[in-house]
Amino acid sequence: METLVVVLLALAAVGAALAAGVFFAFSGFVVQGLDLLPAPEAARAMRSVNVTAVRPPLMLVLFGTALVAVVVAVVAVVDGTGGAGWAVAGAAVYLVTVVGVTAAANVPRNTALAATPGQDEALARAWAAFRPGWAAWNHVRTVGGTVAAALFVVALFGAAGGAA
């Protein structure tokens, strides 16, 4: 069982780090790049990004990692694996800050932006309402994914070394 836990922890760490990297890219430069466009064009561009985001590459990383995180936390606790507490902490942080924030904060904003009429004036107002909250919550996802990845790595060392 130890090998399974090690493999799952490695997958969870990589998945959380990949998710954090995607969110970091948006926080670090994508949203700022969109801000260089006129507001209606920024809104149109973000709407296009949101359409392509709900495809397998990102969805597999986000939700596949969530599944692996839950499984590894349960298996580590049940098995009494060293580092189980760190695995549970990593899973909790990932589920709350990446999956939870995505579902509760970012997706509703994406949905509202997508529902905005296509006229420039409406899109400019929508972008002004969308951008600050979406970006702030994206920072939370970036930090949360990074922290979760670190916690999974600590758990991995505990599982591989047998220490708690």
Residue pairs with C-beta under 8 A, 6 or more apart in sequence:
1 75
1 79
1 81
2 79
2 81
2 159
4 75
5 72
5 75
5 76
5 79
5 81
5 87
5 159
6 156
6 159
6 160
8 68
8 71
8 72
8 75
9 72
9 76
9 83
9 87
9 152
9 153
9 155
9 156
9 159
10 156
11 65
11 68
11 72
12 65
12 68
12 69
12 72
12 87
12 90
12 91
12 94
12 148
12 152
13 90
13 149
13 152
13 153
13 156
14 149
15 61
15 64
15 65
15 68
15 69
16 65
16 69
16 90
16 94
16 98
16 145
16 146
16 148
16 149
16 152
17 145
17 146
17 149
18 61
18 65
19 61
19 62
19 65
19 94
19 98
19 141
19 145
20 141
20 142
20 143
20 144
20 145
20 146
20 148
20 149
21 145
22 58
22 61
23 98
23 138
23 141
23 142
23 145
24 142
24 146
26 135
26 138
26 142
27 135
27 138
27 139
27 142
30 49
31 131
31 134
31 135
31 138
34 42
34 45
34 46
34 131
35 42
35 131
37 45
38 124
39 123
39 124
39 127
39 128
40 120
40 121
40 123
40 124
40 127
42 127
42 131
43 113
43 116
43 123
43 124
43 126
43 127
43 130
44 118
44 123
46 110
46 113
46 127
46 130
47 113
47 114
50 110
50 113
50 114
62 98
62 99
62 102
63 99
65 94
65 98
66 94
66 95
66 98
66 99
69 90
69 91
69 94
69 95
69 148
69 152
70 91
70 95
72 87
72 91
72 152
72 155
73 84
73 87
73 88
73 90
73 91
73 92
75 81
76 83
76 84
76 87
76 88
76 155
76 159
77 84
77 87
77 88
81 87
81 158
81 159
82 158
82 159
82 161
82 162
82 163
82 164
83 154
83 155
83 156
83 157
83 158
83 159
83 163
83 164
84 155
84 158
84 159
84 164
85 155
85 164
86 151
86 152
86 154
86 155
86 158
87 151
87 152
87 155
87 159
89 151
89 155
90 148
90 149
90 150
90 151
90 152
90 154
90 155
91 148
93 144
93 147
93 148
93 151
94 144
94 145
94 148
96 144
97 140
97 141
97 143
97 144
97 145
97 147
97 148
98 141
98 144
98 145
98 148
101 137
101 140
101 141
101 144
102 141
105 133
105 134
105 137
105 140
106 134
106 137
106 138
106 141
109 130
109 133
109 134
109 137
110 134
112 126
112 129
112 130
113 126
113 127
113 130
116 122
116 123
116 126
117 123
157 163
158 164
